[in-house]
Amino acid sequence: MIKNLSPIQNDILTRLKNAKTLRYGELHKTDIPNDLFNYHLQHLVKLGMVEKDNGKYHLSAIGIKHVADP
């Protein structure tokens, strides 16, 4: 389990856990500035927790394990 994730990153992981796949516009919360949200999303991609296929984001195996760990 990766520790020290921001609340925004944890929210992204939770949203993907509940929806399986989401487009950027569906995943982005409107109360967070676009550049800040994109920074956190891309950080999760770099960590290997989130993957993008055909314009949709989904949890990777690492991301699934993270959201399943207590």
DOBAPA-380841 format. One record per atom (N, C-alpha, C, CB): z, x, y; residue in one letter. Coordinates in steps of 0.02 Angstrom, whole numbers, plus 50000, padded with zeros to 5 digits. Each point is the difference from the previous one (the first is absolute). Glycine has a CB too. Layout:
REM residues N
ZXYA ...
This chain:
REM residues 70
500005004249941M 500004995850059M 500005004450062M 500604990849938M 498975007850109I 499965003850062I 500504997050049I 498775002849980I 501645001650048K 500514997750047K 499775001350071K 500905002349915K 499474994950131N 499885001050072N 499354997050025N 500665010349990N 499144984249981L 499424996450027L 500244995750058L 499414999949887L 500154999250162S 500184996050058S 500004992649982S 499515008850076S 500824987149966P 499974992849988P 499294997349999P 501124999150055P 498455003749987I 499294997750000I 499675001749934I 499955001750125I 500175004349849Q 499715001949936Q 500274995749943Q 499865011750042Q 500794987049959N 500284995649948N 499724993050005N 501055006850002N 498824990850058D 499714993450009D 499284999849972D 500714998250102D 498915007149910I 499325000449973I 500024999749924I 499635006850100I 500814997149870L 500065000149927L 500204993249973L 500305012150005L 500164984650028T 500234993349978T 499434995050006T 501175002750036T 498464997550018R 499444995350009R 499475001049945R 500214999850124R 499655006549860L 499515001449947L 500274998149931L 499535009350070L 501114991549920K 500304998049936K 499914992549989K 500845009350010K 499254986950043N 499964992749994N 499294997350000N 501094999650057N 498435004249970A 499324997450006A 499505003649955A 500284996950116A 499905008749855K 499565004149958K 499485003850041K 500174991849907K 499385004850129T 499535003450044T 499954996350066T 499345004249900T 500584999750154L 499934997150066L 499515004250042L 501174995349994L 498455001450047R 499595003550049R 500465002250057R 498964993349970R 500815011550069Y 500415002750055Y 500254994450046Y 499355010649995Y 500224984950024G 500194994650045G 500524995349970G 498885000850049G 501114998449886E 500494995849966E 500675003649992E 499074994249939E 500905012350057L 500605004149989L 500365001550065L 499455005049901L 500194995550153H 500295002050064H 500424994450030H 499035007650019H 501584994150001K 500444995250034K 499835000350074K 500935001349913K 499024993150118T 499784999850070T 500505002750049T 499344990249969T 501305010250014D 500505002550048D 500065007750001D 500614989349983D 499015014149975I 500005007349998I 499355002450030I 500745000249897I 499295004550150P 499385002650030P 499535002849945P 500625002750106P 498744996249903N 499505001949951N 500045007349981N 499284991150045N 500785013450004D 500005007149984D 500635002149960D 499325002050104D 501254994949912L 500615001549963L 499954997449928L 500664999450107L 499094994549885F 499924997249933F 499525004249959F 500234988650045F 499215013449985N 499505004049965N 500295006849979N 499104994250065N 501315008849979Y 500325006349982Y 500424999349937Y 500035003250122Y 500384991649874H 500434999049942H 499604998249938H 500914996350076H 498574999849931L 499584998349943L 499655006349973L 499824988450047L 499905015649997Q 499665006149978Q 500495005049970Q 499144998250089Q 501475001949934H 500515004349970H 500134998049928H 500535001850113H 499504991749874L 500094997649931L 499405001749957L 500714990750043L 498695009249986V 499405002049963V 500055007449982V 499314991250059V 500895013049989K 500075007249988K 500535001549948K 499635002150117K 500914994049881L 500525000849949L 499764997749931L 500864998550090L 498594997949908G 499744997649936G 500314993449978G 499805011649969G 500534985050077M 500334993749982M 499554994050009M 501085005150033M 498434995650012V 499534994650015V 499305002849993V 500824994250078V 498735001849894E 499305001949993E 499564994850033E 500255006149893E 499154996050126K 499524995450030K 499375000049958K 500485002050116K 499324992149863D 499384999149962D 499634994050028D 500525005049896D 498844996050118N 499574994650025N 500304996350060N 499574998749885N 500735005250161G 500284997150060G 500664996449992G 498854998850036G 501455001749906K 500654996849988K 500515005249978K 499424989249968K 501195009850055Y 500555004549982Y 500404997049943Y 500065004250118Y 500185000249838H 500434997849944H 500485005749983H 499084992349955H 501445005950009L 500485005049978L 499705004449945L 500944992350030L 499195014149974S 499815004649946S 500564999749947S 499345007750080S 500584996249867A 500525000249949A 500665002550029A 499135002149912A 500845002850133I 500605002550033I 500324994650043I 499525011650001I 500074984650036G 500254994650041G 500324994549959G 499125002750083G 500584995649862I 500284994949956I 500675002249973I 498844996349968I 501205010150011K 500645002649975K 500534999850055K 499385007449919K 500434994350142H 500475000050056H 500294993150013H 499385009650050H 500194985349952V 500254993350014V 500384997049941V 499044998350078V 500865004449862A 500354997549941A 500685003249991A 498914998049946A 501195008150081D 500645003549995D 500534996650042D 499405010749978D 501204988749997P 500544996750039P 500245004450057P 500344993849898P 
